[in-house]
Amino acid sequence: MADPAASLSRSGAPDSRPRHVAIIMDGNGRWAVNKGWPRLVGHRKGAERVKQIVRACPDMGVNWLTLYAFSTENWKRTTEEVLGLMAIFARYIEREADGMAAEGVRMRFIGARERLDDRLQRLMAGIEARTAGNTRLNLTVAINYGGRDEIARAARRLAERVTKGEITVPTEADFASCLDTAGHPDPDLVIRTSGETRTSNFLPFQAAYSEYEFTPTLWPDFTPEHMAQILDRYGLRERRFGGA
């Protein structure tokens, strides 16, 4: 396999590289079903792939990585699959805490975590506190996240600030400061794996001017080399943000 960093270097100057990449990690269940295995096997394989992508990002010039792990709509899945996913999330945090702390990864979560079980919430808060001082890679994981839900919650926060007299005429920046991603840069590039071409309620406010890449590769098969090739293509795009 080619070195992803070497592949990326072909895309041009450093400022042509996306600083913030967001990924809709799709295809775990299909990957498993295609092989005749239970869907949870695919989710476990997907968690292994997360480790590889996280470790490769700094060498590819990516400083911020946001991963869509579980949406507000995913509660519609079977109880077995939902409970299995929650167990995988908890196990990932427990197993990777030491490594992320040592490798300079700061881990944060977005989404309405109140619906998650108490143990998972404690693990999430613990690793956020433990890695708060790290700067090599900012890793954000969206769990029980939905873009419309986030916007509704942000609107309530903003209304409370107006009621308290903290803000008189709200601005776009005021609204952004009430989002789960307050203080995060907007994603430069959003990648969705598995061949689907939907944004699935992921970062609708933040990704208003993001570049998108839809790849047929299922998430468990998505390697750092796949990502490096997408970053190469990103470097050839001209981003005008509405300008001529």
C-alpha positions as CSV (number, residue, x, y, z in Angstrom):
1,M,0.0,0.0,0.0
2,A,1.3,3.4,-0.9
3,D,2.1,5.9,1.9
4,P,-1.0,8.1,2.3
5,A,1.2,11.1,3.2
6,A,3.2,10.6,0.0
7,S,0.0,10.4,-2.0
8,L,-1.3,13.6,-0.5
9,S,1.8,15.5,-1.3
10,R,0.9,15.3,-5.0
11,S,-2.2,17.5,-4.4
12,G,-0.1,20.6,-4.2
13,A,0.5,23.3,-1.6
14,P,-0.3,22.7,2.1
15,D,-3.2,25.2,1.9
16,S,-4.9,23.0,-0.6
17,R,-5.4,20.3,2.0
18,P,-8.6,20.2,4.1
19,R,-8.0,21.2,7.6
20,H,-11.3,19.7,8.8
21,V,-12.7,16.4,7.4
22,A,-16.1,15.1,8.4
23,I,-17.1,11.5,7.6
24,I,-20.5,9.8,7.4
25,M,-19.3,6.2,8.2
26,D,-21.9,4.2,6.3
27,G,-21.9,0.6,5.2
28,N,-21.0,-1.4,8.3
29,G,-24.1,-3.5,8.3
30,R,-24.1,-4.2,4.6
31,W,-20.4,-5.2,4.8
32,A,-21.3,-7.8,7.3
33,V,-24.5,-9.0,5.6
34,N,-22.6,-9.4,2.3
35,K,-20.3,-11.8,4.1
36,G,-23.1,-13.7,5.7
37,W,-22.3,-12.3,9.2
38,P,-24.4,-10.5,11.8
39,R,-24.6,-6.7,11.4
40,L,-22.7,-6.1,14.7
41,V,-19.7,-7.8,13.2
42,G,-19.6,-5.0,10.7
43,H,-19.9,-2.4,13.4
44,R,-16.9,-3.9,15.2
45,K,-14.9,-3.9,12.0
46,G,-15.9,-0.3,11.5
47,A,-14.6,0.6,14.9
48,E,-11.2,-0.9,14.0
49,R,-11.2,1.2,10.8
50,V,-11.8,4.3,12.9
51,K,-8.5,3.6,14.8
52,Q,-6.6,3.5,11.5
53,I,-8.1,6.6,10.0
54,V,-7.6,8.6,13.3
55,R,-3.9,7.6,13.4
56,A,-3.4,8.5,9.7
57,C,-5.0,11.9,9.8
58,P,-2.2,14.0,11.3
59,D,0.3,12.8,8.7
60,M,-2.2,13.7,5.9
61,G,-2.4,17.3,7.2
62,V,-5.9,16.9,8.8
63,N,-6.2,18.7,12.1
64,W,-9.9,18.1,12.7
65,L,-11.8,14.9,12.1
66,T,-15.6,14.6,12.8
67,L,-17.2,11.2,12.6
68,Y,-20.9,10.4,12.4
69,A,-21.3,7.4,14.6
70,F,-25.0,7.3,15.6
71,S,-27.9,9.5,14.5
72,T,-31.1,10.5,16.2
73,E,-32.8,8.3,13.6
74,N,-30.7,5.2,14.4
75,W,-32.9,4.5,17.5
76,K,-35.3,3.0,14.9
77,R,-33.0,0.0,14.5
78,T,-33.5,-3.3,16.4
79,T,-32.9,-3.2,20.2
80,E,-30.1,-5.8,19.7
81,E,-28.3,-3.6,17.2
82,V,-28.7,-0.4,19.3
83,L,-27.5,-2.0,22.5
84,G,-24.6,-3.6,20.6
85,L,-23.6,-0.3,19.1
86,M,-23.6,1.4,22.5
87,A,-21.4,-1.4,23.9
88,I,-19.0,-0.9,21.0
89,F,-18.8,2.8,21.7
90,A,-18.1,2.2,25.4
91,R,-15.4,-0.4,24.6
92,Y,-13.8,1.9,22.0
93,I,-13.5,4.7,24.6
94,E,-12.1,2.3,27.2
95,R,-9.5,0.7,24.9
96,E,-8.4,3.8,23.1
97,A,-8.2,6.2,26.0
98,D,-4.5,5.6,26.7
99,G,-3.5,5.6,23.1
100,M,-5.3,8.9,22.3
101,A,-3.8,10.6,25.3
102,A,-0.3,9.5,24.3
103,E,-0.7,10.4,20.6
104,G,-2.0,13.9,21.2
105,V,-5.6,13.3,20.2
106,R,-8.3,15.4,21.8
107,M,-11.7,13.6,21.8
108,R,-15.0,15.4,22.0
109,F,-18.6,14.4,21.4
110,I,-21.6,16.2,19.9
111,G,-25.2,15.3,20.0
112,A,-27.9,15.0,22.7
113,R,-26.1,12.7,25.2
114,E,-28.9,12.8,27.8
115,R,-30.6,9.8,26.1
116,L,-27.5,7.6,26.4
117,D,-27.0,5.4,29.4
118,D,-25.2,6.8,32.4
119,R,-22.1,4.6,32.1
120,L,-21.5,5.7,28.5
121,Q,-22.0,9.3,29.4
122,R,-19.4,9.0,32.2
123,L,-16.9,7.4,29.8
124,M,-17.5,10.2,27.3
125,A,-17.0,13.0,29.9
126,G,-13.9,11.2,31.3
127,I,-12.1,11.0,28.0
128,E,-13.1,14.5,27.1
129,A,-11.5,15.7,30.3
130,R,-8.4,13.5,30.0
131,T,-7.6,14.6,26.4
132,A,-8.6,18.3,26.8
133,G,-5.1,19.5,26.5
134,N,-4.1,17.6,23.3
135,T,-3.7,19.4,20.0
136,R,-2.2,17.0,17.4
137,L,-5.7,16.0,16.2
138,N,-9.2,17.2,17.2
139,L,-11.5,14.2,17.0
140,T,-15.2,14.8,17.4
141,V,-17.7,11.9,17.4
142,A,-21.4,12.5,16.8
143,I,-23.5,10.2,18.9
144,N,-27.3,10.6,19.1
145,Y,-26.7,13.5,16.8
146,G,-29.2,15.0,14.3
147,G,-28.6,18.3,12.5
148,R,-32.2,19.5,12.9
149,D,-32.2,18.5,16.6
150,E,-28.9,20.4,17.1
151,I,-30.4,23.5,15.4
152,A,-33.5,23.4,17.5
153,R,-31.5,23.0,20.7
154,A,-29.2,25.9,19.6
155,A,-32.3,28.1,19.0
156,R,-33.5,27.4,22.5
157,R,-30.1,28.3,24.0
158,L,-30.0,31.5,21.9
159,A,-33.5,32.4,23.1
160,E,-32.5,31.9,26.7
161,R,-29.5,34.3,26.2
162,V,-31.8,36.9,24.6
163,T,-34.3,36.6,27.5
164,K,-31.4,37.1,30.0
165,G,-30.3,40.2,28.2
166,E,-27.0,38.7,27.2
167,I,-27.8,39.4,23.5
168,T,-30.0,42.1,22.0
169,V,-30.0,41.4,18.2
170,P,-28.7,37.9,17.5
171,T,-26.2,37.4,14.7
172,E,-25.1,34.3,12.8
173,A,-22.0,34.1,15.0
174,D,-24.2,34.2,18.1
175,F,-26.3,31.3,16.7
176,A,-23.1,29.3,15.9
177,S,-21.9,29.8,19.4
178,C,-25.0,27.9,20.6
179,L,-24.4,24.9,18.4
180,D,-22.7,21.7,19.7
181,T,-19.7,22.5,17.6
182,A,-19.1,26.0,19.1
183,G,-15.4,26.8,18.7
184,H,-14.9,24.2,15.9
185,P,-14.0,25.2,12.4
186,D,-16.6,24.3,9.7
187,P,-15.7,21.1,7.8
188,D,-13.8,21.7,4.5
189,L,-14.7,18.3,3.2
190,V,-17.5,15.8,4.0
191,I,-17.0,12.2,2.9
192,R,-19.8,9.6,2.8
193,T,-18.9,6.0,2.3
194,S,-21.0,3.1,1.0
195,G,-22.3,4.7,-2.3
196,E,-25.3,6.5,-0.7
197,T,-25.6,10.1,-1.8
198,R,-27.5,11.6,1.1
199,T,-26.2,14.0,3.8
200,S,-28.5,12.3,6.4
201,N,-29.0,15.3,8.7
202,F,-25.3,15.6,9.3
203,L,-23.9,19.1,10.1
204,P,-26.4,21.0,7.9
205,F,-25.4,24.4,9.3
206,Q,-21.7,23.8,9.5
207,A,-21.3,22.1,6.1
208,A,-23.2,24.8,4.1
209,Y,-20.1,25.5,2.0
210,S,-18.2,22.2,2.5
211,E,-17.0,20.1,-0.5
212,Y,-18.6,16.6,-0.7
213,E,-17.2,13.3,-1.8
214,F,-19.4,10.2,-2.1
215,T,-17.5,6.9,-2.4
216,P,-18.9,3.4,-3.1
217,T,-16.4,1.9,-0.6
218,L,-18.1,0.5,2.5
219,W,-16.7,2.0,5.7
220,P,-15.0,-1.2,7.0
221,D,-13.0,-1.3,3.7
222,F,-12.2,2.4,3.7
223,T,-8.4,2.6,4.2
224,P,-6.1,5.6,4.7
225,E,-5.1,5.2,1.1
226,H,-8.7,5.7,0.0
227,M,-8.8,8.8,2.1
228,A,-5.5,10.1,0.7
229,Q,-6.9,9.7,-2.8
230,I,-10.0,11.7,-1.9
231,L,-7.8,14.4,-0.3
232,D,-5.8,14.5,-3.6
233,R,-9.0,15.2,-5.5
234,Y,-10.0,17.9,-3.0
235,G,-6.7,19.7,-3.7
236,L,-7.8,20.1,-7.3
237,R,-11.1,21.8,-6.5
238,E,-11.6,25.6,-6.5
239,R,-13.5,26.8,-3.5
240,R,-15.2,30.2,-4.2
241,F,-17.7,30.4,-1.3
242,G,-20.2,32.1,-3.6
243,G,-17.7,34.4,-5.3
244,A,-17.1,34.6,-9.0
